[in-house]
Amino acid sequence: MALLKARDYTFDLSLRPLVMGILNVTPDSFSDGGLYVEVDAAVERAIQMVAEGADIIDIGGESTRPGSDPVPLEEELRRVIPVVEALSKKIDVPISIDTYKAEVAKQALKAGASIVNDISGLRFDPEMASVVAEASAGVV
């Protein structure tokens, strides 16, 4: 049995694949063209994805598409934290934060996220592993 533990959530990964709904709150998103930069639009879309079967909602505030510009810490926080806070009160599935910055992960976990989706595998920011461990968060 393979388990994904993320705070108050436990998924048995041997039962079925999980569906992660991707919610990019960036103006330069390659998948949705920036449709969800406003909190209300982002929350509405996440609720729709859960209704359509998403097991996890993944929120990203910095594009990782080839050629994209890095986003300063404060801007990434401004984009994602209000969405995490709002969603944590409205959905009953785990929220994942898509970031490689430990401070973004820390604040998102405090705001209601349960999983960290770090494209670097916890290697870009030396504080990331301890942030995840201290919060008993899942990591993908």
C-alpha positions in Angstrom: 0.0 0.0 0.0 1.4 3.4 -1.0 0.1 6.3 1.1 0.2 10.0 0.6 -0.2 11.7 3.9 -0.9 15.4 4.0 -1.8 16.8 7.4 -5.4 15.7 8.0 -5.6 13.8 4.7 -4.4 10.3 3.8 -4.7 8.9 0.3 -4.1 5.3 -0.6 -2.3 5.6 -3.9 -2.7 1.9 -4.7 -6.5 2.2 -5.1 -6.7 4.6 -8.1 -5.0 7.6 -9.7 -5.7 10.9 -8.0 -6.8 13.9 -10.0 -5.1 17.2 -9.2 -7.0 20.3 -10.5 -4.5 22.9 -11.6 -5.4 26.5 -10.7 -2.9 29.0 -12.0 -3.3 32.5 -10.5 -0.8 34.1 -12.9 -1.4 36.6 -15.6 0.9 34.6 -18.0 -0.5 31.1 -17.5 0.0 29.0 -20.6 -3.0 26.8 -19.8 -5.7 29.4 -19.1 -4.3 32.7 -20.2 -4.7 34.4 -16.8 -8.4 33.7 -16.3 -8.1 33.2 -12.5 -6.0 36.1 -11.2 -9.0 37.4 -9.3 -9.7 35.6 -6.0 -13.5 35.1 -6.7 -12.8 33.7 -10.2 -10.1 31.4 -8.8 -12.4 30.1 -6.0 -15.3 29.5 -8.4 -13.0 27.5 -10.7 -11.6 25.4 -7.9 -15.2 24.6 -6.6 -16.0 23.6 -10.2 -13.0 21.3 -10.4 -13.9 19.6 -7.1 -17.5 19.1 -8.4 -16.0 17.5 -11.5 -13.9 15.1 -9.5 -10.6 16.7 -8.5 -9.1 15.1 -5.4 -6.6 17.9 -4.8 -6.5 21.6 -5.9 -3.0 22.8 -6.8 -2.5 26.6 -6.7 0.4 28.2 -8.5 1.4 31.8 -8.5 4.5 31.7 -10.7 4.7 30.3 -14.2 7.3 27.6 -14.8 6.8 27.6 -18.6 10.0 27.9 -20.6 11.1 31.5 -20.9 8.9 32.8 -18.1 10.3 35.5 -15.8 10.8 34.7 -12.1 8.2 36.3 -9.8 9.4 38.2 -6.7 8.5 36.6 -3.3 6.0 39.3 -2.3 4.2 39.1 -5.7 3.8 35.3 -5.5 2.5 35.7 -1.9 0.0 38.4 -3.0 -1.3 36.0 -5.7 -1.7 32.8 -3.8 -2.3 33.4 -0.1 -5.8 35.1 -0.5 -6.9 32.2 -2.8 -5.6 29.5 -0.3 -7.3 31.3 2.6 -10.6 31.6 0.7 -10.6 28.0 -0.7 -9.7 26.4 2.7 -13.1 27.6 3.9 -15.0 26.3 0.9 -13.7 23.0 -0.2 -13.2 19.6 1.5 -10.2 18.4 -0.5 -6.6 19.2 0.1 -5.0 22.3 -1.3 -1.6 22.0 -2.8 0.8 25.0 -3.2 2.9 24.9 -6.3 6.1 26.7 -5.3 9.8 26.2 -4.9 10.1 29.0 -2.3 10.0 28.0 1.3 8.4 31.2 2.5 5.5 30.9 0.1 5.1 27.3 1.2 5.2 28.2 4.9 2.6 30.9 4.5 0.3 28.8 2.3 0.5 25.9 4.8 -0.5 28.4 7.5 -3.3 29.7 5.3 -4.8 26.2 4.8 -2.7 24.2 2.2 -1.8 20.6 3.0 0.6 19.7 0.2 3.7 21.4 -1.3 4.2 20.8 -5.0 7.9 21.8 -5.5 9.2 21.4 -9.1 12.7 21.3 -7.7 12.2 18.3 -5.5 13.0 20.4 -2.4 16.4 21.3 -3.9 16.2 25.1 -4.8 15.4 26.5 -1.3 17.4 24.9 1.5 14.6 25.7 4.0 11.8 23.9 2.0 12.3 20.4 3.5 12.1 21.7 7.1 9.0 23.8 6.3 7.2 20.7 4.9 8.3 18.5 7.8 7.4 21.0 10.5 3.9 21.3 9.0 3.4 17.5 8.5 2.5 18.5 4.9 2.5 16.2 1.9 5.0 16.8 -0.8 4.9 16.0 -4.5 
